[in-house]
Amino acid sequence: MASICMYFQVHQPLRLRKVQLLRMLSGGMPSSPMDAYFNRELNEQVFRKVAQKCYLPTNELLLKLVEENGGDFRFSFSLTGVFLEQCRMFGSDVLDSFRKLADTGCVDFLAETYYHSLASFYRDRQEFDRQVAMHHEAIKSLLGVTPNVFRNTESIFSNEIAARAEAMGYSGIVAEGTEAALSGRSPNFLYRPRGCNRINALMRNYPLSDDVGYRFSSRAWKEWPLTAEKYAAWLANCDGQCINLFLDFETFGEHQWSETGIFSFLRHLPSECLSHPNLNFRMAREVAEWDARGEIDVHAPTSWADNERDLSAWLGNDMQRACFDELQSLGDSAMRQGGETLSAWRLLQSSDHLYYLCTKSLADGDVHKYFSHYQNPYEGFINYMNIIQDFKSRLGGV
Amino acid sequence: MLGWEYPPSITGGLGVHCFELVSHLAALGVVVDLYLPRQRGKISSPHKNVRLIELGGNTVRVGAYGNIISMPLDSNYPSDIVGTTDEFAKLALASVRESNVHYDLVHCHDWLTIPAGLMVRDFLKKPLVLTIHSTEFDRNPVPWNWISDIESLGVRSAQRTIAVSGRTRAHLMEKYGADSAKVCVIHNGIDSEKYVHRQEQSPHKEKLVLFLGRLAHQKGPEQFLRAAKRVLDHQRNVRFLVVGDGPLLPRLLSLAIELGISDRVTFWGFVPENEKLHIYSHCDAYVMPSVSEPFGITALEAMASGTPCILSKTSGVTEVAKNCLVVDFWDVDEMASQLLALLRYPSMSRVMSQHQLVEVRALGWRQTAEKTLRVYNEILGII
């Protein structure tokens, strides 16, 4: 018997305004950093578009599927704090749709860094703890769920990060099922990260996850078209404790448009899977409590991004590292000032701002371009660095 | 092949293109006779498969894009250009007829050699290939009708037209109603090995920003100076180099004075090819603010030197050069902001420079010649 552990990542970046260096140097910036940096109009427009194409229709379908299957269809979400902030600004209807799902008791919510940041690599270790605590509280108060599985930003994982999550009391942590970590073993088991005593790693089964997330609509793929029946048969053939299918929520209706048949796929997935006697669905919180079957030893951090599955999507070139270092160095001053200044500093930490500056070419470059609203990484860098410099000058030139 | 200019005395991309093209075609086994008006300097063949045939004495005035200013200031043509293209055509026809060589096809370049290309084609009854390096609409704010008429005739008469960029191809279809099936794009290349690499730690006290091109409206030197002024308002230790010659020089000199930046701008004048190889490597940024640039080989030259580039969006080179900043040629505030960013944020210069050097390696003239040969083979039915 293998349990299907599906979790959907829900995030929407807060895109930055265009900040021209000349205007900045001429003193033409708005007094509020939030107004000066974040493009409210664009963010609202994108959020509403995605709400209509993805969040609302998918949640409606998921709710129906949960009700139809009387508790046998279960899954998990991870909502970033940046997404929750945008629900507050542009989409109480979207938040309500998640609340309804939470109320069924069949839907779990994971913990993560509130700001979708790379704070796990900060010299000041407390900032990471604070952001995780903020997110934990937000999920508790907004959705009534106390998370017990931790998912670091972009599934960034290492022994050390697992140990920190364990120290915060989490039972499970999400990791990418890379070959390096598994060395030939199946991702469909729980593993104990080296150095940890209690926490279990849920390894993403990336081939099966990407069949839906990336390949679903690709006509060049030999398995196209992928039906729920075929996919369920693949899952039924897997052995192990849990098949971890971790997907970007926007797979439904946004990356894979409705016309590709993705909703019909989702519509039939639970019943097709449940028709196999050796398959069931479990939430991440349930799976995390089972016994680990082995150990993994991950020193160099892994992630779920790009072919490299490492940190190179965010910290791969000098421009990215310069922005990361510069922003990190402003932490103490931002903390002293608090209020809107501190919020702006934290919102600027979203890993998306670094992701846009990635200069890796080949296939991954195209993925970065798909997500970016900049013409190229250089334009993205100038804008982000201009904003960091403006922020620095507001702090009184640290 | 019918050309107009040939190194060392060249004024634009056409001359470089012809030289590199015949050199690499020859290496691919193509035997080329290149007919040219008599050049100012001594020229020599790059390969045993290439024969250079210079025509005329002083009757044909070389310098397609020269800087004689008896015509309106913005004009790119010497005053006696009228008639020289027909003169060249007659000489080319006579020479081809006399040579008695069996040619498989005729390839001509730009409007200057279209009359010759048509006459030779009619005599030999062989296919004509035409490469368009720029159109009259790119070169002159007010296009000369008799030139655009020749271009239109050439594009409609040639079996195949090669445009140096997608942008130029679109112009040919839009302005001259060219048949899209008969116009293909083959981008220019670069011999990147020749260029001296820029040192990350500049030996110069001042930051150097380069403009290099003909001083004509098309190239946007005025926008360069206006952007310079805005940069200098915020950062003084920058010198702006204007390399090149052209009809706008007097106007640009006055503009620099008017803007109060004449102490920060150096007008360098015309620079021969061998010196150009070094200039880019001394500069911290290269700006190509062209109003209309069919391709823009200088951008590849700067990239081959590892010098970060700011390129006008209306330039064909941006179709192949991705590791650059792009800007609207009229947006001098944005141009200045990008320059200030390049000067202030060394991590960007470093990353851009590294990626440019890799990028240009894939943009060799060899590829240009191979694609051109493919066009020849297609027309001649060779698979």
Interface residues (C-beta under 8 A of the other chain):
Chain A: Q20 L21 L22 R23 L25 N317 D318 M319 R321 A322 T359 Q375 N376 Y378 E379 F381 I382 M385 N386
Chain B: R230 H234 K322 N323 C324 L325 V326 D333 E334 A336 S337 Q338 L340 A341 R344 Y345 S347 M348 R350 V351 M352 H355
